[in-house]
């Protein structure tokens, strides 16, 4: 992930909004990349395209996809 769940959970949107335009743009870009990665996996898991390999994926295949894109440390919130 561009930023870990822990880092996002500790951020304060009000404080972030007071940062420079470049810092705000960088945070949005990081969020966009992570959201799009997560959305792809969710779409494949919930709505596999018919007639493709997605139809035959198991829960273990989906877990492997997640593990390939995100580390456990990225996804854990220590709060």
Biopython code that builds the backbone (N, CA, C, O; Angstrom):
import numpy as np
from Bio.PDB.StructureBuilder import StructureBuilder

atoms = [
    (1, "UNK", "N", (0.832, -1.183, 0.000)),
    (1, "UNK", "CA", (0.000, 0.000, 0.000)),
    (1, "UNK", "C", (0.874, 1.242, 0.000)),
    (1, "UNK", "O", (2.015, 1.230, 0.461)),
    (2, "UNK", "N", (0.314, 2.288, -0.520)),
    (2, "UNK", "CA", (1.023, 3.567, -0.505)),
    (2, "UNK", "C", (1.161, 4.074, 0.935)),
    (2, "UNK", "O", (2.211, 4.582, 1.328)),
    (3, "UNK", "N", (0.088, 3.927, 1.709)),
    (3, "UNK", "CA", (0.088, 4.298, 3.129)),
    (3, "UNK", "C", (-0.628, 3.188, 3.884)),
    (3, "UNK", "O", (-1.648, 2.681, 3.418)),
    (4, "UNK", "N", (-0.115, 2.813, 5.021)),
    (4, "UNK", "CA", (-0.705, 1.719, 5.793)),
    (4, "UNK", "C", (-2.042, 2.138, 6.418)),
    (4, "UNK", "O", (-2.335, 3.325, 6.562)),
    (5, "UNK", "N", (-2.832, 1.141, 6.779)),
    (5, "UNK", "CA", (-4.094, 1.398, 7.469)),
    (5, "UNK", "C", (-3.809, 2.149, 8.772)),
    (5, "UNK", "O", (-4.538, 3.071, 9.138)),
    (6, "UNK", "N", (-2.762, 1.753, 9.453)),
    (6, "UNK", "CA", (-2.400, 2.440, 10.702)),
    (6, "UNK", "C", (-2.156, 3.934, 10.446)),
    (6, "UNK", "O", (-2.619, 4.789, 11.200)),
    (7, "UNK", "N", (-1.436, 4.220, 9.394)),
    (7, "UNK", "CA", (-1.132, 5.626, 9.087)),
    (7, "UNK", "C", (-2.412, 6.398, 8.746)),
    (7, "UNK", "O", (-2.587, 7.535, 9.185)),
    (8, "UNK", "N", (-3.303, 5.782, 7.966)),
    (8, "UNK", "CA", (-4.560, 6.445, 7.634)),
    (8, "UNK", "C", (-5.429, 6.627, 8.875)),
    (8, "UNK", "O", (-6.076, 7.662, 9.032)),
    (9, "UNK", "N", (-5.447, 5.625, 9.761)),
    (9, "UNK", "CA", (-6.312, 5.737, 10.941)),
    (9, "UNK", "C", (-5.831, 6.815, 11.902)),
    (9, "UNK", "O", (-6.622, 7.359, 12.672)),
    (10, "UNK", "N", (-4.553, 7.123, 11.862)),
    (10, "UNK", "CA", (-3.999, 8.151, 12.751)),
    (10, "UNK", "C", (-4.022, 9.548, 12.132)),
    (10, "UNK", "O", (-3.719, 10.533, 12.806)),
    (11, "UNK", "N", (-4.381, 9.632, 10.850)),
    (11, "UNK", "CA", (-4.360, 10.956, 10.220)),
    (11, "UNK", "C", (-5.562, 11.774, 10.680)),
    (11, "UNK", "O", (-6.601, 11.237, 11.063)),
    (12, "UNK", "N", (-5.387, 13.072, 10.628)),
    (12, "UNK", "CA", (-6.446, 14.010, 10.984)),
    (12, "UNK", "C", (-6.781, 14.813, 9.736)),
    (12, "UNK", "O", (-5.991, 15.665, 9.328)),
    (13, "UNK", "N", (-7.941, 14.561, 9.115)),
    (13, "UNK", "CA", (-8.275, 15.246, 7.875)),
    (13, "UNK", "C", (-8.216, 16.771, 7.976)),
    (13, "UNK", "O", (-7.796, 17.434, 7.029)),
    (14, "UNK", "N", (-8.630, 17.330, 9.106)),
    (14, "UNK", "CA", (-8.575, 18.792, 9.265)),
    (14, "UNK", "C", (-7.148, 19.300, 9.180)),
    (14, "UNK", "O", (-6.877, 20.307, 8.526)),
    (15, "UNK", "N", (-6.234, 18.599, 9.844)),
    (15, "UNK", "CA", (-4.820, 19.001, 9.793)),
    (15, "UNK", "C", (-4.241, 18.789, 8.396)),
    (15, "UNK", "O", (-3.468, 19.606, 7.895)),
    (16, "UNK", "N", (-4.633, 17.678, 7.781)),
    (16, "UNK", "CA", (-4.132, 17.399, 6.434)),
    (16, "UNK", "C", (-4.579, 18.479, 5.448)),
    (16, "UNK", "O", (-3.831, 18.833, 4.536)),
    (17, "UNK", "N", (-5.781, 18.999, 5.625)),
    (17, "UNK", "CA", (-6.310, 20.016, 4.720)),
    (17, "UNK", "C", (-5.528, 21.319, 4.799)),
    (17, "UNK", "O", (-5.596, 22.140, 3.884)),
    (18, "UNK", "N", (-4.787, 21.514, 5.886)),
    (18, "UNK", "CA", (-4.005, 22.737, 6.068)),
    (18, "UNK", "C", (-2.588, 22.608, 5.517)),
    (18, "UNK", "O", (-1.802, 23.553, 5.580)),
    (19, "UNK", "N", (-2.265, 21.429, 4.974)),
    (19, "UNK", "CA", (-0.933, 21.227, 4.414)),
    (19, "UNK", "C", (-0.832, 21.918, 3.055)),
    (19, "UNK", "O", (-1.799, 22.485, 2.547)),
    (20, "UNK", "N", (0.348, 21.853, 2.497)),
    (20, "UNK", "CA", (0.565, 22.451, 1.180)),
    (20, "UNK", "C", (-0.268, 21.729, 0.120)),
    (20, "UNK", "O", (-0.682, 20.586, 0.311)),
    (21, "UNK", "N", (-0.503, 22.408, -0.984)),
    (21, "UNK", "CA", (-1.243, 21.787, -2.086)),
    (21, "UNK", "C", (-0.550, 20.513, -2.556)),
    (21, "UNK", "O", (-1.212, 19.528, -2.882)),
    (22, "UNK", "N", (0.774, 20.530, -2.591)),
    (22, "UNK", "CA", (1.533, 19.353, -3.034)),
    (22, "UNK", "C", (1.325, 18.180, -2.074)),
    (22, "UNK", "O", (1.150, 17.045, -2.518)),
    (23, "UNK", "N", (1.342, 18.437, -0.779)),
    (23, "UNK", "CA", (1.138, 17.370, 0.214)),
    (23, "UNK", "C", (-0.273, 16.796, 0.114)),
    (23, "UNK", "O", (-0.465, 15.585, 0.226)),
    (24, "UNK", "N", (-1.239, 17.651, -0.091)),
    (24, "UNK", "CA", (-2.625, 17.199, -0.235)),
    (24, "UNK", "C", (-2.760, 16.345, -1.497)),
    (24, "UNK", "O", (-3.379, 15.281, -1.463)),
    (25, "UNK", "N", (-2.189, 16.804, -2.598)),
    (25, "UNK", "CA", (-2.256, 16.054, -3.855)),
    (25, "UNK", "C", (-1.579, 14.697, -3.701)),
    (25, "UNK", "O", (-2.085, 13.694, -4.205)),
    (26, "UNK", "N", (-0.450, 14.654, -3.017)),
    (26, "UNK", "CA", (0.269, 13.402, -2.795)),
    (26, "UNK", "C", (-0.585, 12.434, -1.976)),
    (26, "UNK", "O", (-0.629, 11.243, -2.284)),
    (27, "UNK", "N", (-1.259, 12.922, -0.947)),
    (27, "UNK", "CA", (-2.115, 12.067, -0.114)),
    (27, "UNK", "C", (-3.282, 11.523, -0.931)),
    (27, "UNK", "O", (-3.629, 10.348, -0.815)),
    (28, "UNK", "N", (-3.891, 12.380, -1.760)),
    (28, "UNK", "CA", (-4.994, 11.917, -2.613)),
    (28, "UNK", "C", (-4.516, 10.876, -3.613)),
    (28, "UNK", "O", (-5.214, 9.894, -3.866)),
    (29, "UNK", "N", (-3.343, 11.080, -4.181)),
    (29, "UNK", "CA", (-2.799, 10.121, -5.149)),
    (29, "UNK", "C", (-2.545, 8.776, -4.475)),
    (29, "UNK", "O", (-2.843, 7.730, -5.052)),
    (30, "UNK", "N", (-1.994, 8.793, -3.255)),
    (30, "UNK", "CA", (-1.754, 7.555, -2.511)),
    (30, "UNK", "C", (-3.075, 6.847, -2.222)),
    (30, "UNK", "O", (-3.186, 5.633, -2.392)),
    (31, "UNK", "N", (-4.066, 7.605, -1.789)),
    (31, "UNK", "CA", (-5.379, 7.021, -1.493)),
    (31, "UNK", "C", (-6.004, 6.439, -2.758)),
    (31, "UNK", "O", (-6.564, 5.343, -2.728)),
    (32, "UNK", "N", (-5.910, 7.160, -3.853)),
    (32, "UNK", "CA", (-6.489, 6.694, -5.117)),
    (32, "UNK", "C", (-5.890, 5.351, -5.529)),
    (32, "UNK", "O", (-6.622, 4.431, -5.895)),
    (33, "UNK", "N", (-4.571, 5.236, -5.472)),
    (33, "UNK", "CA", (-3.913, 3.979, -5.856)),
    (33, "UNK", "C", (-4.398, 2.822, -4.991)),
    (33, "UNK", "O", (-4.721, 1.752, -5.505)),
    (34, "UNK", "N", (-4.449, 3.035, -3.684)),
    (34, "UNK", "CA", (-4.872, 1.968, -2.770)),
    (34, "UNK", "C", (-6.339, 1.601, -2.976)),
    (34, "UNK", "O", (-6.688, 0.420, -2.975)),
    (35, "UNK", "N", (-7.193, 2.599, -3.151)),
    (35, "UNK", "CA", (-8.622, 2.349, -3.349)),
    (35, "UNK", "C", (-8.841, 1.559, -4.631)),
    (35, "UNK", "O", (-9.641, 0.623, -4.648)),
    (36, "UNK", "N", (-8.151, 1.916, -5.695)),
    (36, "UNK", "CA", (-8.326, 1.201, -6.958)),
    (36, "UNK", "C", (-7.849, -0.246, -6.864)),
    (36, "UNK", "O", (-8.466, -1.139, -7.445)),
    (37, "UNK", "N", (-6.755, -0.488, -6.136)),
    (37, "UNK", "CA", (-6.289, -1.869, -5.934)),
    (37, "UNK", "C", (-7.329, -2.674, -5.162)),
    (37, "UNK", "O", (-7.647, -3.807, -5.525)),
    (38, "UNK", "N", (-7.853, -2.077, -4.096)),
    (38, "UNK", "CA", (-8.859, -2.770, -3.281)),
    (38, "UNK", "C", (-10.147, -2.993, -4.070)),
    (38, "UNK", "O", (-10.753, -4.061, -3.979)),
    (39, "UNK", "N", (-10.564, -2.003, -4.836)),
    (39, "UNK", "CA", (-11.797, -2.116, -5.617)),
    (39, "UNK", "C", (-11.692, -3.240, -6.643)),
    (39, "UNK", "O", (-12.667, -3.956, -6.870)),
    (40, "UNK", "N", (-10.536, -3.405, -7.261)),
    (40, "UNK", "CA", (-10.361, -4.482, -8.232)),
    (40, "UNK", "C", (-10.552, -5.846, -7.573)),
    (40, "UNK", "O", (-11.259, -6.703, -8.104)),
    (41, "UNK", "N", (-9.928, -6.043, -6.428)),
    (41, "UNK", "CA", (-10.046, -7.324, -5.736)),
    (41, "UNK", "C", (-11.482, -7.558, -5.282)),
    (41, "UNK", "O", (-11.994, -8.670, -5.408)),
    (42, "UNK", "N", (-12.136, -6.531, -4.759)),
    (42, "UNK", "CA", (-13.531, -6.670, -4.334)),
    (42, "UNK", "C", (-14.438, -6.997, -5.521)),
    (42, "UNK", "O", (-15.337, -7.830, -5.408)),
    (43, "UNK", "N", (-14.202, -6.342, -6.650)),
    (43, "UNK", "CA", (-15.008, -6.615, -7.838)),
    (43, "UNK", "C", (-14.832, -8.058, -8.304)),
    (43, "UNK", "O", (-15.809, -8.732, -8.634)),
    (44, "UNK", "N", (-13.590, -8.529, -8.329)),
    (44, "UNK", "CA", (-13.323, -9.904, -8.754)),
    (44, "UNK", "C", (-13.975, -10.891, -7.803)),
    (44, "UNK", "O", (-14.553, -11.886, -8.240)),
    (45, "UNK", "N", (-13.888, -10.626, -6.504)),
    (45, "UNK", "CA", (-14.459, -11.550, -5.512)),
    (45, "UNK", "C", (-15.983, -11.576, -5.581)),
    (45, "UNK", "O", (-16.587, -12.646, -5.495)),
    (46, "UNK", "N", (-16.601, -10.424, -5.734)),
    (46, "UNK", "CA", (-18.058, -10.339, -5.673)),
    (46, "UNK", "C", (-18.730, -10.501, -7.031)),
    (46, "UNK", "O", (-19.843, -11.020, -7.126)),
    (47, "UNK", "N", (-18.051, -10.056, -8.072)),
    (47, "UNK", "CA", (-18.662, -10.052, -9.404)),
    (47, "UNK", "C", (-17.670, -10.549, -10.459)),
    (47, "UNK", "O", (-17.274, -9.791, -11.345)),
    (48, "UNK", "N", (-17.270, -11.820, -10.365)),
    (48, "UNK", "CA", (-16.307, -12.329, -11.352)),
    (48, "UNK", "C", (-16.898, -12.267, -12.765)),
    (48, "UNK", "O", (-18.077, -12.547, -12.978)),
    (49, "UNK", "N", (-16.051, -11.895, -13.710)),
    (49, "UNK", "CA", (-16.509, -11.818, -15.102)),
    (49, "UNK", "C", (-16.753, -13.227, -15.627)),
    (49, "UNK", "O", (-15.902, -14.107, -15.499)),
    (50, "UNK", "N", (-17.903, -13.422, -16.209)),
    (50, "UNK", "CA", (-18.257, -14.729, -16.765)),
    (50, "UNK", "C", (-17.374, -15.036, -17.965)),
    (50, "UNK", "O", (-17.020, -14.156, -18.750)),
    (51, "UNK", "N", (-17.030, -16.319, -18.081)),
    (51, "UNK", "CA", (-16.210, -16.753, -19.199)),
    (51, "UNK", "C", (-14.735, -16.449, -19.046)),
    (51, "UNK", "O", (-13.972, -16.563, -20.005)),
    (52, "UNK", "N", (-14.319, -16.057, -17.825)),
    (52, "UNK", "CA", (-12.901, -15.781, -17.564)),
    (52, "UNK", "C", (-12.436, -16.652, -16.398)),
    (52, "UNK", "O", (-13.237, -17.326, -15.750)),
    (53, "UNK", "N", (-11.138, -16.626, -16.146)),
    (53, "UNK", "CA", (-10.576, -17.376, -15.016)),
    (53, "UNK", "C", (-11.129, -16.883, -13.680)),
    (53, "UNK", "O", (-11.107, -17.612, -12.689)),
    (54, "UNK", "N", (-11.622, -15.655, -13.654)),
    (54, "UNK", "CA", (-12.181, -15.105, -12.407)),
    (54, "UNK", "C", (-13.314, -15.973, -11.874)),
    (54, "UNK", "O", (-13.501, -16.074, -10.662)),
    (55, "UNK", "N", (-14.068, -16.599, -12.770)),
    (55, "UNK", "CA", (-15.211, -17.430, -12.360)),
    (55, "UNK", "C", (-14.805, -18.623, -11.508)),
    (55, "UNK", "O", (-15.596, -19.110, -10.700)),
    (56, "UNK", "N", (-13.590, -19.090, -11.684)),
    (56, "UNK", "CA", (-13.159, -20.304, -10.994)),
    (56, "UNK", "C", (-12.301, -20.035, -9.761)),
    (56, "UNK", "O", (-11.834, -20.974, -9.116)),
    (57, "UNK", "N", (-12.088, -18.757, -9.428)),
    (57, "UNK", "CA", (-11.236, -18.437, -8.280)),
    (57, "UNK", "C", (-11.891, -18.903, -6.979)),
    (57, "UNK", "O", (-13.101, -18.775, -6.792)),
    (58, "UNK", "N", (-11.074, -19.436, -6.102)),
    (58, "UNK", "CA", (-11.535, -19.849, -4.776)),
    (58, "UNK", "C", (-11.206, -18.752, -3.767)),
    (58, "UNK", "O", (-10.525, -17.778, -4.087)),
    (59, "UNK", "N", (-11.694, -18.926, -2.568)),
    (59, "UNK", "CA", (-11.384, -17.970, -1.504)),
    (59, "UNK", "C", (-9.868, -17.916, -1.270)),
    (59, "UNK", "O", (-9.328, -16.874, -0.901)),
    (60, "UNK", "N", (-9.202, -19.032, -1.486)),
    (60, "UNK", "CA", (-7.748, -19.073, -1.307)),
    (60, "UNK", "C", (-7.041, -18.286, -2.417)),
    (60, "UNK", "O", (-6.019, -17.644, -2.174)),
    (61, "UNK", "N", (-7.586, -18.341, -3.627)),
    (61, "UNK", "CA", (-7.033, -17.555, -4.728)),
    (61, "UNK", "C", (-7.199, -16.059, -4.462)),
    (61, "UNK", "O", (-6.292, -15.266, -4.714)),
    (62, "UNK", "N", (-8.361, -15.693, -3.956)),
    (62, "UNK", "CA", (-8.613, -14.283, -3.628)),
    (62, "UNK", "C", (-7.668, -13.833, -2.515)),
    (62, "UNK", "O", (-7.113, -12.735, -2.571)),
    (63, "UNK", "N", (-7.488, -14.682, -1.508)),
    (63, "UNK", "CA", (-6.563, -14.351, -0.414)),
    (63, "UNK", "C", (-5.151, -14.149, -0.958)),
    (63, "UNK", "O", (-4.438, -13.248, -0.517)),
    (64, "UNK", "N", (-4.751, -14.976, -1.905)),
    (64, "UNK", "CA", (-3.420, -14.832, -2.494)),
    (64, "UNK", "C", (-3.302, -13.509, -3.257)),
    (64, "UNK", "O", (-2.262, -12.852, -3.208)),
    (65, "UNK", "N", (-4.361, -13.125, -3.957)),
    (65, "UNK", "CA", (-4.353, -11.837, -4.651)),
    (65, "UNK", "C", (-4.154, -10.695, -3.659)),
    (65, "UNK", "O", (-3.374, -9.775, -3.905)),
    (66, "UNK", "N", (-4.860, -10.764, -2.549)),
    (66, "UNK", "CA", (-4.745, -9.719, -1.527)),
    (66, "UNK", "C", (-3.336, -9.699, -0.957)),
    (66, "UNK", "O", (-2.737, -8.635, -0.803)),
    (67, "UNK", "N", (-2.812, -10.873, -0.645)),
    (67, "UNK", "CA", (-1.471, -10.960, -0.069)),
    (67, "UNK", "C", (-0.400, -10.467, -1.036)),
    (67, "UNK", "O", (0.630, -9.949, -0.604)),
    (68, "UNK", "N", (-0.629, -10.621, -2.332)),
    (68, "UNK", "CA", (0.332, -10.133, -3.322)),
    (68, "UNK", "C", (0.324, -8.617, -3.448)),
    (68, "UNK", "O", (1.333, -8.025, -3.830)),
    (69, "UNK", "N", (-0.800, -7.982, -3.132)),
    (69, "UNK", "CA", (-0.909, -6.525, -3.257)),
    (69, "UNK", "C", (-0.709, -5.784, -1.940)),
    (69, "UNK", "O", (-0.290, -4.626, -1.930)),
    (70, "UNK", "N", (-1.010, -6.459, -0.821)),
    (70, "UNK", "CA", (-0.957, -5.803, 0.488)),
    (70, "UNK", "C", (-0.285, -6.714, 1.506)),
    (70, "UNK", "O", (-0.593, -7.905, 1.570)),
    (71, "UNK", "N", (0.626, -6.170, 2.299)),
    (71, "UNK", "CA", (1.234, -6.953, 3.373)),
    (71, "UNK", "C", (0.318, -6.910, 4.599)),
    (71, "UNK", "O", (-0.541, -6.036, 4.718)),
    (72, "UNK", "N", (0.514, -7.859, 5.495)),
    (72, "UNK", "CA", (-0.258, -7.875, 6.733)),
    (72, "UNK", "C", (0.000, -6.595, 7.522)),
    (72, "UNK", "O", (-0.926, -6.032, 8.106)),
    (73, "UNK", "N", (1.237, -6.133, 7.543)),
    (73, "UNK", "CA", (1.564, -4.890, 8.254)),
    (73, "UNK", "C", (0.807, -3.704, 7.669)),
    (73, "UNK", "O", (0.369, -2.821, 8.406)),
    (74, "UNK", "N", (0.650, -3.679, 6.333)),
    (74, "UNK", "CA", (-0.094, -2.592, 5.696)),
    (74, "UNK", "C", (-1.544, -2.549, 6.175)),
    (74, "UNK", "O", (-2.113, -1.472, 6.352)),
    (75, "UNK", "N", (-2.134, -3.716, 6.383)),
    (75, "UNK", "CA", (-3.560, -3.812, 6.644)),
    (75, "UNK", "C", (-3.934, -3.775, 8.113)),
    (75, "UNK", "O", (-5.114, -3.658, 8.445)),
    (76, "UNK", "N", (-2.962, -3.871, 8.994)),
    (76, "UNK", "CA", (-3.268, -3.870, 10.429)),
    (76, "UNK", "C", (-3.324, -2.459, 10.985)),
    (76, "UNK", "O", (-2.543, -1.585, 10.609)),
    (77, "UNK", "N", (-4.251, -2.268, 11.872)),
    (77, "UNK", "CA", (-4.371, -1.009, 12.596)),
    (77, "UNK", "C", (-3.969, -1.316, 14.037)),
    (77, "UNK", "O", (-4.574, -2.171, 14.684)),
    (78, "UNK", "N", (-2.966, -0.629, 14.531)),
    (78, "UNK", "CA", (-2.454, -0.939, 15.869)),
    (78, "UNK", "C", (-3.204, -0.202, 16.977)),
    (78, "UNK", "O", (-2.883, -0.362, 18.154)),
    (79, "UNK", "N", (-4.188, 0.593, 16.612)),
    (79, "UNK", "CA", (-4.957, 1.312, 17.656)),
    (79, "UNK", "C", (-5.909, 0.387, 18.346)),
    (79, "UNK", "O", (-6.635, 0.808, 19.247)),
]
sb = StructureBuilder()
sb.init_structure("model")
sb.init_model(0)
sb.init_chain("A")
sb.init_seg("    ")
for serial, (resi, resn, name, xyz) in enumerate(atoms, 1):
    if name == "N":
        sb.init_residue(resn, " ", resi, " ")
    sb.init_atom(name, np.array(xyz, "f"), 0.0, 1.0, " ", f" {name:<3s}", serial, name[0])
structure = sb.get_structure()
